[in-house]
């Protein structure tokens, strides 16, 4: 059962809808088309609260941000879209008051996020981490500029701890790394198999944004000196490097840090840039029926889970990481569009699973006929 709840009241005048969630995005988003009776005012407005549920499971809570009526002599359709409760955090800038904050160290990433949310007046938003994180030291935060966008500030801190800041769709922040949890299902497209569950799919391999060497350059100042024996030359030229051995050595990227970093922080930033570009270079997408992976409708498709993919046409037979999920419902049916990455997408050392061979490695060119 699908429920769309606006300002606490069930609304059943929708034609279709979609909800988008991504492991790499802090905020989830939704869009829907609704019908309206002729000569009647449309009951939904910008800033109305909205919640979408599947079988009593809340998928997204947020606000309507855009409304676009479309009508002619016979039809009146209104398109609506918006984001979850964290959309405001993405758009907002840090206040002057918070910019002067002096954190008492050691302090955790969760505590910093909670203090920032409190400054914005957010209520009932939890901040959790699915992985163990070391606290920030005074030296790590000393040169960190507290300014700009609220999301960008927290994202910079998350990158230093090599974690991804993501969401649960209903307004809570989660710091996480790629999961090792594996779903008990196979996403299947086998030749001559009537039990396939892949409706459509595509594979995109694009190395144009990847480089062999990533070097982050940061210039410190004497006030930021973190090591007693640090030389003046090292102080004003703090570098960090990460190597991608899948890319030819002639491709290099130099990144000038926007703030003073320690050598360890510069290296962390270089590794992060390497990992993200590597992850985004090999993407497999497919559409499967329904929102749930089991008949009991107790386990919904969601990002940051591993699932076995066997697609003969794309020559894939490997566990893959679900990066993004798009739930859609219309007159055509109920579907989930999955965006999947290689299971080692966010690690520098590619690991080959026992079921993988050179013939099904995602680094190969897509082979098939149109």
N, C-alpha and C positions, 0 to 999 in steps of 0.2 A: 504494500500500500504506500502510495506517495502522498505526502502532505506538504502543502505550501501554506505557511502561517504568516500573516501580515498583521503587525500590531496586535498580536495575540489572538487573532481570529483566522479560522481556516478560509482559504481562498481557493475556489475551484474553477475560476474562469480562465485558466491558462491553456494554451494550445500546445506548447512545447517548452522545454527548458534544458539547460546544461549547467553543470557545475564543474569547475576546473580546479584541481589541486596539484601542486608540484612539490617535490622534495626540496628543490632549490629556491622556492619562493616563500616569503614570510606570510603572504596573504593569499587566501583562496578567493575565487571569483565565481559569479553566476550570471546567467542571462536567461530571459524567458520572454515569450510572446504571449500576450493575453488578448482576449476578445472583449469588446464593449458593446452594449446595446445601443442602437441608434437613438440619438436625442437624449442620452443620459450622460452625466458627467462621470469620468473615469474615477473609480474610488481610490486608486493607489497614487501616492505622491512621493516625490524625492524626499529622502531622509526617513521614510517609513522603515521600521524594523522588519526584517524578514528572516524566516527560518525554513529550511527544507529538510524533510525527514523521509527516510526510506524504512518502512517496517519499524517505526518507532525509534530508529536510530537517527540522531541529529547529524546531518552532513555538513551544513553550513549555517552560521548565524551572522547576519550582517545588516547592511542598510542599502536601500535603493539609492543609487547615485545618478542614474541617467534614465530619462523617459523620452521616448520618441514615438508619437502617434503616427499612424499610417492609415489612411482611409480613402474610400471612394464611395460611389453611390450604393454599393451593396455590402461592403465590408468595413469594419472598424477594428484595426489591430494596433496594439500598443506594444512596443519593444521596451523592455526594462533590463537594466544591468546594474551590478554593484559588486562590492567585495565584503569580506568578513570583517569582524570588529577590529582587526589589526590594520586595515587599510589606512585609517587615520594616522597611525604611527609612521607608516611609510611616507606619508605626505608632509608630516610636520617637522618643523625645525626646533632645535634645542634652544630653550629660553636663556636669556642672559644670566638669570639667577643660577641655573644649573651649570652653566659654563664655568662658574667660579667654584664648583664643588671640589673639595679636597677629600679624596677617598682614604679611609683608614685601612691600611694594608696590614696583613694580607687580606684580600677580599676576592670573593668568587665572581665569576661571570654572571651567575644567577642573581647575586646581590646587587650588582651594578644595574642589571636590567630592571630589577624590582624598584630600585631608587629612581630610575628614569621614568618608569610607568607611574610611580607615585607623584612625581613632579608634574606629569601631564594630567593627573586626575583620573587615571584609569582605575576602575574598580572591578573586582571579580575576574581578573585575568591572572592566570597562574603562569609561572615560569619554571620549567623543569628541564632536566638534562637526562638523557638516556645513557650517557657515558660518564665516566669519572674524569673530572677536570681539576687540574692543579689551580690553586689560587693565584691571582696576580700579585706580584711583589711591588714594592715601592719603585724599584728601578724600572720595571716594565711599564708602569703607568706614568712615570715622571715626565716623559716627553710626549705623552698621548694628548693631542689637542681635543678638548671637549667642545665641539662646535659643529655646525652644519646640520644635516638631517639626522633625526633621531635614529632612523633605521641604519643609515650609513655608519654612524658611530658604533652601534652595537655590532654591526656586521664586521667592522674592522677588528673589534675585540675578538669576535668569534673566529675570524681567520687566524689570528695569532695563536689560538688554541686548537687550530685545525679541526673545527667543528662547523656544521651547517646550522644556520638559524632557520627553522621551519615552523610549521603551524599544524594544529589539529583540525582546522576548518571552523571551529566554533569560538575562536578568539583567544587561544592560549599559545604561548611561545614554547617551543621545544628546541633545545640544542642537541644535535645528534650527529652521528656518523653513519655511513652505509651499514644497513642491517645484515645480519647473517641468518635471519629468520626466513625459512623457506616454506612456501605455500604447498599444500598437498594436492597440487593440480598441475596438469601439463597444458600449456597453450599450444594447440596442435594444428598443423596444416601438412598432412602427409598425402602423398600421391595415392590415389585409389583407396581412400579411407573415408567411409561414410560418417565417422564419428568426429570429424574435425570440428573445432569450435572457433577457429579463426575465420571471420567473415571477409576481411580484407587486410592487407598489410603492405608495408614498404620499408625499405632499408636505405639509409643515407650515410655514406662514409665521406667525410670532408676534412682533409688535413690542412686546409688553407689558413686556419687560425692557430696552428700548432708550430712550435719552434723547438729546436734542439737545446738551446741554452736560454734560460731565463735568469737575468741578473737584476736584482733590486739594489739600487744605489741610494744611500741615505747619508746626509751630512749632519753630524751632531754638533754640539757646541760644548764648551768647557763646563757649563752648568749641568749638563746631562751626563757627565762622565760617570760610568757605572763600574769601571774596573780601575783599581788603584794604579796598576802598572800600564794602563792603556796609553799608548803614545799619541802625540798630537796628530801624527799622520793617520793613524787608525781612527782616531776620534772624528776627523772631518771626512773620512771616506769609509763608512761602514757599509759593507757589501754582503749580499747573500745570493747564492747561486743554486739553481736546480737544473738537472739534465734530463731530457727525454731522449732515450737511446733509440726510439723508433723513428726519429726524424733526422735527416741528414745534417751534419755539423755546420753547413753553410747558413742555416736559418737561426738567427739569434734575435732576442728581444731584450732591450734595456728599459727598465722601469724606474723612474725617478719617484721615490717615496714622497708623499705629501707632508710627512712629518718626520721628526728625528726617530730613528729606530736603532735598537741594539743589533749587533751582528746576528744574533739568534733570531730576532724578530724579522730582520731582512731576509734571512734564509726561509723562515716560515712563510713569508709572503710570496717568495719565489716558488716554493713548493706548492702553495695554494693555487697560484696562477697556472702552474704546470698541470696540476690535477684537474682543475675545472675545464681547461681547454682540451685536455685529453678525453675527459668524460663526454664532452659535447661533440666530439669528432666522429663518434660512431653511434648512430641512433636507429633503433628499430621501432616501428609503430605498427599496431594492429588493432582491429576492432573485434570484440567478443560480445556475445549476447548477455543481457542481464547485468544487474549491479552486484550480485553476490556470487561467491565462488562455490557455494554449497547449496544443496536443495533445501536445507533447513533455514536458509536466509539469516544465518547468524554471523557470517564472516564476509565482510564487504571488501571489494577491491580497494586498495589504498597504496599510496606511495611508500617507498623505502621498504619493500619486501622483495625477496628473491622468488622467482618462479621459473620453472623449466620451460623452455621454448624449443619446440621442434617444428621447424618450417622447412620442408624440403625445397621449396621454390627459392627461398633466400639462402639455403644451405647453412642453416643454423640448427645446432643441437647442443644447447648449453643453458645452464641457469643464467638468468638475466635479472638486473635490478630494475624494479619499477620506479621510474623517475617522476612520471606524471600520470594522472588519471583524469579523464573527462567523462563524466556521467551525463548521458543524454536520454531524453524521453520525448517522443513525438508520435504522430499517427503511424510512422514507419516502424515503431517498436521502441524497446528499451535496450540501450547498448552502453558499453564502456569502451572508450578508446584509450589504449595503453601506450605510453612512451617508455621504452626500455633501453637500458645501457648495459655495456659489458659488466660482468660481476666485479671486475677489478678496476672499474672506471675511475675511482677516486684514490687509487694507490699507485705509486710510481713503479713498483715491481709487479709486473703482470704475473699472475699465478695461473697455471694450467690445471684445470680440474681433470679427474680421471676419465671423464666422458668426453673430453675435448681432444680433437686431433687437428692437424693442420688443415684438413679438409673442411672443418666447420668453424675455424677461427674467424671472428668478426673483422679482423684486419684485412681479410681477403676482399677482393672486388666483388660486388654483387653480380651473380651469374644467373641468367634467366632470359627468357624471351618475353616480349611484350604481347 
